[in-house]
Amino acid sequence: MLLCRKHHINKLIFRTEHMKLLHANPLFLLANIRQTYWPFGGRPLARYIVNKCVTFFRHKAKNVQPIMGQLPAQITSLEYPFYNCYVDYAGPVQILNRKGRGCRLIKAYLCIIVCSAVKAVHLELVTELSEEAYLAALRRFIARRSKPHSITSDNGCNFVGASNELTSFLSSSNLHSELADEGIKFSFTPPYSPL
């Protein structure tokens, strides 16, 4: 049976077959209709019917692959662990203070140091949010893992104060210039930034 492409009956036949075939694609729809009818210009009509079907459009949705952002060189280059690292605090946590008689709970914080290349984690316990406590944790970290080339942290008062203190200590006149050149590079991220 021959069908004219522009006739309204032809569109109805294509629409009902599309629903019977559970929202088939245009080629399968046309192949199934051609078993009974022979529509003139069937391929564009099948594409038109399928493209107007909302259910088919939702089922053929594709996942969008997001474009990868530009990563800093210190993340992409492979160095030894903790050559470039990030520092932040977590907490407070409760610990037992056993100094003197009895024991009582005091607040403490975790200093989390993360390697930027291999994402290794080093944890240090810090008893207060001061730059002296941070410097003590940094000394323990350096004694265990070796001195890092750069440390990135947020703009916390203890991080900025420790950076200023180390910079003034290394640039003082009684130290040799070679020691001043071997200092740790401190950098600070702006608030609410991902890195």
Secondary structure, DSSP 8 states (H G I E B T S, - for coil): -EE-TTSHHHHHHHHHHHHHTTS--HHHHHHHHTTT-EETTHHHHHHHHHHH-HHHHHHT------------HHHHS--STTSEEEEEEEEEEEEEE-SSSS-EEEEEEEEEEEETTT--EEEEEESSSSHHHHHHHHHHHHHHH---SEEEE---HHHHHHHHHHHHHHTSTTS-HHHHHT--EEEE--TT---
